[in-house]
Amino acid sequence: MALSRLLPRLQPRPETVPDEPADDTPAVVDAPAFQLRAVPASAPELASAPEGALMANVIALANQKGGVAKTTTTLNLGVALREKGNRVLVIDLDTQGNLTMSQGMNPDAIERSMFDVLVHRVPISDVIHTVEVDIAVASIDLAGAELSLSALIGRERALDKALVEVRDRYDYVLIDTPPSLGLLTINAFVAADGVIVPVQCEYLSLRGLVQLENTLAMVRENLNPRVRVQGIVPTMYDGRTLHAREAIEILEEHFGDLVYKTRIRKTVRYAEAPVKGNSVLKYEPSGPAAQAYRDLAKEVLDGAQARDDA
C-alpha cells in the first residue's frame, strides 16, 4: 500500500520497554524541551483514598496533531459513559478551552480554572462545574501554565497530585490534552492509567503515533510505569475514499486489537452541537453520530472489564 511505504517507522506498541533499545527503534522527533526526572525511591508517597474506595480509571486523550477530534471524543465519550451509569469527570487541559466552550461556558469569563489547580494548588473540586458531566474547566490563563510550571518542583506530577482529592468520587476521569507533547500533556500521562488516541484517517495523523509512543516510553521509564495506549479511535472516517480505508488497514496491521472497531464518521453534527453548548448525544440523541460514541463507550467499558478479569 502506498501509505504503508510512507510510514516505515510506524511500529506496534511493545509490551515492555527494553533496557537497551534495538537498532531500529524510532528516534524521538521534537521531544519535549524539558527533562523528565525519575522520582527517587525515597520520595514520600502521595496521599491515598480511604481503604476500600473504588478509584477512577483515568484516561488521557492525546495526539499532538490538532484537529483530530480529541475534544469531541473527550466530551461525547464522557457523556456516553455517563449514560451507562458511570460517574464521569472530564478535565479541560487544552489552552484553547474548547471542551469548556462545548458545555456552554466562556473560558475568558472563568475566574478559577485548571491553571489555578496546577500552578497555585487550588483544590480541583473548586473548578468543577456540573453540566452534562462534571467538568474541570479551562480559562485563558491556562496558556501560561507551562511557563509557570517549569520553575516548580514536581512539575510533572501537578495533575496527579490534584486528582488524589477526587479519584474515589468518579468511575472515569477523561483528560482533554493540547495538540502538543509539552508539559501539560506530560502531566496528563503521569496521572493516567491509559491513553486513548483519536487518529484522523489521514497520513499526517498516523505519523504522529510514532512520536506519541516515544514520549509515552519516556514517561513509563521515569514517572508512570503503568501508562499505556489502551485504544486508538479512527475519527473523521469517510469510507468512500481509498485513503481513509487504507489508513484503517495500516492502523490494524500495526496495532491490532488496540484499534477500536467503532469508526467516528465525518458529519456536521459534531460541529453543530458545541454551538448549542451540548454534546452530540444531547443535540441529536437518536442520530448516528450519538450512536457512534455509545458504541465507543461500550468498547471502552468492555476493555476495562477484560483488564479487570485478566
N, C-alpha and C positions, 0 to 999 in steps of 0.2 A: 504493500500500500504506500502511496506517495507520502502521506502524513507520517507513517512509521519511519520512513527514511529521514525525515526532518527531525526526529526525536531520538537520536542514537543513544542519549544518556538517560532516558527515562527508564528507571529500574523499579522492580517490585520492592515493596517495603520489607526490609529484613526483620526477622522476629527479634533479633538481638543486635546490639551494636558491637562489632568486633573490636578487640583491643588494638589490632593493627589493621588499618584499612587496606582493602585489596587494591591492586594497581588500577583497576577500572572504576574505583569509587568516584562518583562525580565530584568535581571541585565545587566549593561554595562560591556562589556568584553574588556579589553585592551583599556580603554578610553584614550583620548588624555592626554599627560603628563602635558599640560599647563592648566591654569584655565580660563574658559570662563568668561568674565566680562560683566555685563549689562551696557549699556550706560546710564548715568544719564539723567533724564528728562530735565535738564537744558543744556545739551550738544548742541553746535551750530549745525544747520542743514548743511548738505553737500550742496555744490553749485549745482544748478539745471540747466537743459537745458532750453533754451528760452521757454516762454509760448506758448503752442500750438504745440511744437515739438513732433513728434512721438518717443517714447522711445523703444529701443531694448528689445526684450524678451531674457533675459539672462538665459542660461541653463547650468548647470554643469553636466558633465557625470562622474559618480563616482561609484566605487566598490573597496573596499580595497583589494580584491583579484586580483592579477596580472594575465595577460594573458586571460582576458575575452572579449577582443576586444573593450576596451574603445577608444583607439587611432583610430582604424579602423572605429569605429562608428562616432567619432567626425568629422573626415575628410570627410567621404563619405556622412554622413547626411548633413554636411555643403555644400558640392558640390551639392547634390540633391536639397537642399533648394535654392541654387543659381540658378540652372537650372530653377526653378519655378519663377524666377524673384525677389527673395529677396536679400537684401543687407546683406552679411554674414561676420562676423569676427569669426575666430577660434583662441583660445588662448592656447598655449602650456605651461601648468603649471606642466608638468611632468619632473622631474630632468633628465630622460633618453633622453629627446628631440626627441622622436620618431615621434611626429607629425611634427616637423620641418624637420626631415630627410625624412619623407614621401612626402614632397613637394620639395625634391631635394637640401636641404641646409644642410651644415655641422655645427652642434652645436658647435664644437670645434673651428670654424673659425669666429664665430659671435662676433662682438665687443660689441654691446648693445643688451640686451635681457630683458626678464621679470624679471630677477634678479635686473637689474637697475631700473626698474619700481617700484618694490615692496620695495626695500631697499633704493635706492637713490632718489626716487620720480621723476625719469625721465618721461616725458610725454609718455603715451603709444603709441601715434602716431609715436614716434621716433623709435619704434621697430616693426612696422607693415610693412610687405612685401606683395606685391600683386602677387599671383601665380594663382592657380585655384580659390581660395578665398583669402580674406585678412587674413593674419596670423600674430599674435603677437608671435615672435619666442622665443625659449629657447636656452640657452647656457650651457656649462659645469658649469658655475658659479652658476646656479640655485640650484645645490646640496648643497650650503652653505646658501641658503635663509632662511631656518627655524631657523638656529642658529643666523643669523644676525637679523632677525625679532624679535626674542624672547626678545630682550632688548628694543624694540621700543614701545612707547605709541601708542595705537590704532592699534596694530599689526594685529588684526583680520580683520580690515577694509581697509587694504592697497590696495587690488584689487578693492574693491567697490569705493574707492575714485579715483583711477586711471581711472575707466570706466566712470566717470562723463564727461570727455572730449569728449568721442566718442559715448555715448549711443544714441544720436539723429542722428547718421550717419548710423546706421545699423537697420535692422529688427530683426536679430537674432545674438546673441553672444553665441558661444559654447565653453565651457571650458573643456579641457582635463586635468584631475587631476591625481596625482600619485597614485600608489596602496597602499595607507595608509590613515588613518584618522588624519593626522598631521596638522600642521599649514597652509600648502599650500591648502589642501583640505578644511579646515575651511574657509579660505579666499574665496574660490570658493562658498561655501554655503552661506556666508554672502552677497556676491554680486549677487546671483542667485535669479531668480523668481521661478525656479523649478529645479528638479534633474531628469535626465534620468539615469536609472541603467541598463547597459548591464550585463546580467547574463548568464554565460555559463550554458548549460543544464546538469549540474553535481551537485552532492551533496554539495561539499565544497563551490561552488559559491552561492548556495541557502542559506547556513548557514550564509554567510556574510551579508545578508539583515537584520538580527536581529541587528547586531552592527551598521550598517549604519543608521537604523531608530532611534536607541537610540541617536546617535550623532546628527542627524537632530533635534530631540526633544530638545536637549540642546541648539542648535543654535536658534531654534524658541523661546525658553523661554528667552534667554539672548541677542540675537543680531539681528535676522532677522525673525520676526513673519510670514512673507509671504511664506517662502520657504517650499516646499512640494515635495515629489516624484510625478512627473507628468506622469511617464511612466516607464515600465520595458521592456527591449528588450531581448528576448531569442536569444542567439548567439551560434555559433558553433553547431547548431542543426543537428542531424542525426536521421531522422525519422525511420531508420531501427532498432534502438536499443530501447529496452524496457525502459532502464534507462532514455534516453532523453525524451521519451513520458511521462513517469511518472513524470519527473521534470516539464514539462509543466503543467500537471494536478495539481500538488501541487501549482505552481505559480498562476494558475487561481482560484483554490479553496480559497487561502488565500488573493489574491489581486484583483481578479475580473477584472473589466474594466481597471485597471491600466496596465495590461499586453497587450502590443501591439499585434495585430493579425499577424504582419509580423514576420517571422522566418528567422533569418540570418543563412543560412546553411553553413556547412563546405565546403570550396573549396580552392584550392591552389591559386586562382586568388587574394585573399586578401593578400597573402604573396608576390606574384609576382609584384603587382602594385607598392609598395613602392620602389622596386629596381630601377624602372624607374623614381622615383620621382613623381608619379602620383596617383590620386585617382583611384579606380576601375572603376568609371564612365568614366574616360578618357582612361584608359588602355584597357577596353573592353566594350564600350558603350552599345552594344546590348546584352550583356550576362546576365544570370540570377542573377549574383552577383550584377551588377549595378542596375538591376530592383528591387532587394530586398530593396536597400536603397532609390530608388524612391518611393516605396510603403510605407516605413517607414516615409519619408518626408511628404507624403500625410496624414498619420495618425497624425503626429505632427501638421501640419497645420490645419487639421480638429478639433483636440483637442483645439488648440488655438482659433479657431473661436467659438467653443462651449462655452469656458470660457468667451469670449467677449460678447456673446449673453445672457449668464446667468444673 
